[in-house]
Amino acid sequence: MPSSAPDSDSIVLTTREPVARALRSEFALAQRRQGRDAWEVPAIFSLARWCRERWLLTWPTQQLLHGVQELVLWQRAIEADGAAGNVLSQSALAREARRTGRLLAQYGIDPARTPCRSDEQEAFRRWHRQVRRELKARDWLIDAELPARVAQLIEAGEIRPPRDIRLCGPQSGLTPADRRLLQTLEKAGSRLQIENAPARQPRLTATCHGTAEEQFRTLAIGIRDLLLTTPDDGQPPTVLVVCPDPAARRMLIESVFMPVLAPWRLLPGEGLRPLPWRFAVAAGLDQQPLIAVALGLCGLSEQDNGLDDLSRLLLAAALWTPAQRELAARADYTLRRMGGTRFSLTALLHALPEPLAAPFQALRAVVHACPRRALPSAWVAHFEQRLAALGWPGERPLPSAPFQARQTWEEALATFSSMDAQIGPVPHSQALSWLREIVASRPFEPRADHDQPVQILSPEDAAGLAADHLFVVDATDDRLPGPVQRYPLLATEALVQAGVPEVTAASALDCARRRVAELLARAGAVHLSYAEVDERDARRQPTVLFGAGLTWARQAAEDPLTAAERAAGAGLLYLPEADPVPPVADPAAEGVFGGVQIFKAYVEAPFFAFCRFRLGIEPLPEPVAGIPASAQGNVIHEVLEAIWCELRTQSALKALSPESLGERLDGPLDRALRRHVPVERYGRWLQQVERARLRDVILQWLEHEKRRVEPFEVVAREQRVDLDFEGLALQLVIDRVDRVQTPLGVRHLILDYKTGREAEVRGWKADRLQEPQLPLYATSVAFGGLGIASVDGIAFAHIKDGHPALAAATDWGMGLIERRRRFPVESWPEQLAAWRAALTDIARGFLAGEAGLDDPDRHRFGLNRELLDLVREDL
């Protein structure tokens, strides 16, 4: 590459855009090395970009359609034809037809002269004719036709050819239309010089890894070590990472690369620092968080919105001030606890605190005014009103990358606004679908103001690029060579005759061999790797394209030092031999409040109790479709409280027939349903179904209680108790207390209703107190106001459809209904003492700062499994 810019009549053309980008970067680097602060932009273009710019400079009367406008024509032709009425996704079929139509233009294939082997191929002929008629009638042009159109303009003298053209990059990527354009340029007087890279003999290493994650972690470590050994001139080595499918691997690559190659991006406030790698093919604009929020706003409806869409709005940091972020997060938590996965904007407003209500009320007013049908330009105006109502993209100045994303978003809106003639008036759902199509198909990679020495590309994009180090990952025989290209809407023999590559196994293999040769020709060192097993644990074999006799060495992916150890070795971090959790000096001052869940979490692992009740970490509620179990349980609790407040005794219960008992339930049940399962939230039909189910479950339970052996009286219902236990301030709610007439005299029994999760009586064993709630009540609660001197028994009341059951531990003998023990008690006073000792040890351990976690794998399916994400086993 020359160190000075080519003159205005001399240009560099490349066969692919990545090659042009690399040459422009190389030119800029040469200028900086010469100490220049400014220089003329070099005339380096990909052939496709040069065609577009030359065509635009002719001030054409034709309109060049972008990809989505072209897609509209195909989808409209398919819908009008009617032959694809039974196709599951006509939009996917339209994309395939657009892809095939572009191929026809690039390779000069006339579908009318190709054989038809199926109804689909015959239908494609009709669609193609319809699209061509509309393009001609409207004087529209598609990208694939630009090389031929530019060639015509050169022949007509409307485009002056450059004097000198230097062609770089592999010529295997040129289509017949590209080749005809180059021939036209030569005939018009251009001197065409084709640059062929000198063949190199790179060093080859090949390694095999257990899993894909190990492969990419080893890759990241290798790249890190290369970049850390930058030579004295300060220019890092050029690194190409060739991956058969970079888009599919993007998430894995970034998750593995981030802590190794850009650990600063994991620190608060450091998210704007640069990345040393770049993907040759950018992700869609819709993958940008700021744009995802905008699309979510555009997609809102007044009555039916997904929880994910609402959460994305509430948790969008850019929209809110620091003070508002906590309020928005609490609103998101409230929505998740409400149950269900679909919400109206009215339900959202009920969950919002007052400071956030005003912008969402303005948004609801705009959404309410949403037109039934409108042109794309009108929809753009409506979407902009939605964004303005909620203050998108926020009041603070945007950093560089989000600022660029917003600019690209405005370009996408302008593109959609220009589609009035293509799609006409459409409803909201179709307008949103087309906008999403435009945004998703628009690649976005923020401009970097720093060197990015690592590029991640496909083999096609990497061909023709020079590299000091070339890493080829996923080098397996099922990826290299790749699969045969399928064009089901055209006969294969027509594709072969036209010279379309990779449409047969033989041509795909030839192309793969050619790409490998092109990669090796410009690489200094080549590092091959693959994973022995894929994500489905299937065995994989290495490719033979780089040599059948290549030795693949097995290599582990373990980094010899953890990040913490490296930081400690550099004097940046102190790692004490012991790092104890400080004890709780003042529970109230530290904000330690709770109930029996402190004991339950501690029994599972002290670490969980520490996280939840000292650090205040609570996992987000898992959203569920339909009515949440908490609402169902609340209804049952309230109905039983009302029933026993009225009946009080078992004798009064037995005096009622099932029909009379059902009539007694109706009033309390309707009141509880209105409170916990409102029609406005769940709809009348679902509420009525749930009413019938709960009525039947509660009746089953009350009929079950008629069978209890000893007469009883309910003396307390939903009793709230504040308790100080070993210095812990606890707030308790006791579901029910019965006064029971036993052969040994009056006894008092505490019942805990279980309407959802199973609870086993073996959890009452003092040496492993997995169910500490009732033992805590029995040993600690003072019932002086009720005239109860002591508790003589505890019981789980399992209120389950078809399986009501009482599981008890008492001091007066056998079970409450069946004459058999469920939990053996040899001596009630000794049992109480054992429970008291176990509970005391738990409370003292928690207050002393115990926070151990013996084996994380034991808790993978436990109640606090979400907190295992906080465990760093390598530290």
Salt bridges, closest charged atoms under 4 A:
ASP7 OD2 - ARG163 NH2 3.21
ASP9 OD1 - ARG160 NH1 3.29
ASP9 OD2 - ARG163 NH1 3.82
GLU17 OE2 - ARG24 NH2 2.71
GLU53 OE2 - ARG49 NE 3.20
GLU70 OE1 - ARG102 NH2 3.20
ASP81 OD1 - ARG126 NE 2.85
GLU96 OE2 - ARG99 NH1 2.82
ASP110 OD2 - ARG113 NE 3.71
GLU134 OE2 - ARG76 NH2 2.47
ASP143 OD1 - ARG52 NH2 2.90
GLU145 OE2 - ARG132 NH1 2.60
ASP164 OD2 - ARG163 NE 2.78
ASP164 OD1 - ARG191 NH2 2.78
GLU195 OE2 - ARG166 NH2 2.29
GLU195 OE1 - ARG522 NH2 3.73
ASP225 OD1 - ARG224 NE 3.31
GLU254 OE2 - ARG250 NE 3.49
GLU270 OE1 - ARG273 NH1 3.79
GLU302 OE2 - HIS368 ND1 3.07
ASP304 OD1 - ARG342 NE 2.86
ASP309 OD1 - ARG312 NH1 3.15
GLU326 OE2 - ARG330 NH2 2.96
ASP332 OD2 - ARG336 NE 3.10
GLU410 OE2 - ARG406 NE 3.56
GLU411 OE1 - ARG442 NH1 3.67
GLU437 OE1 - ARG95 NH2 2.47
GLU445 OE1 - ARG250 NH2 3.50
ASP449 OD1 - HIS450 ND1 3.41
ASP451 OD1 - ARG32 NH2 3.19
GLU460 OE2 - ARG515 NH2 3.82
ASP461 OD1 - ARG16 NH2 2.74
ASP474 OD2 - ARG249 NE 2.90
ASP474 OD2 - ARG479 NH1 3.66
ASP478 OD1 - ARG540 NH2 3.92
GLU493 OE2 - ARG117 NH2 2.28
GLU502 OE2 - ARG515 NH2 2.74
GLU532 OE2 - ARG539 NH2 3.52
GLU532 OE1 - ARG554 NH1 2.79
ASP534 OD2 - ARG536 NH2 3.69
GLU535 OE2 - ARG249 NH1 2.80
ASP559 OD2 - ARG217 NH2 3.84
ASP559 OD2 - ARG224 NH1 3.37
ASP559 OD2 - ARG566 NH1 2.74
GLU590 OE2 - ARG614 NE 2.70
GLU604 OE2 - HIS859 ND1 3.90
GLU638 OE1 - ARG675 NH2 2.66
GLU638 OE2 - HIS676 NE2 2.54
GLU646 OE2 - ARG664 NH1 2.76
ASP666 OD1 - ARG691 NH2 3.13
ASP666 OD1 - ARG695 NE 2.86
ASP670 OD1 - ARG691 NE 2.61
GLU690 OE2 - ARG693 NH2 2.86
GLU703 OE2 - LYS706 NZ 2.86
GLU705 OE1 - ARG708 NH1 3.07
GLU705 OE2 - ARG736 NH1 2.70
GLU710 OE2 - ARG819 NH2 3.94
GLU713 OE2 - ARG648 NH2 3.54
GLU713 OE1 - ARG739 NH1 3.21
GLU718 OE2 - HIS637 ND1 2.93
GLU726 OE2 - ARG836 NH2 3.86
GLU726 OE1 - ARG844 NE 3.32
ASP735 OD1 - HIS637 ND1 3.74
ASP738 OD2 - ARG708 NH1 2.81
ASP738 OD1 - ARG736 NE 2.87
ASP752 OD2 - LYS754 NZ 2.90
GLU758 OE2 - LYS800 NZ 2.69
GLU760 OE1 - ARG762 NH1 3.95
GLU771 OE1 - LYS600 NZ 3.10
GLU771 OE2 - ARG757 NH1 3.27
ASP811 OD1 - ARG747 NE 3.25
ASP854 OD2 - ARG858 NH1 2.60
ASP854 OD1 - HIS859 NE2 3.60
ASP857 OD1 - ARG860 NE 3.09
GLU873 OE2 - ARG860 NH2 3.76
ASP874 OD1 - ARG872 NE 3.35
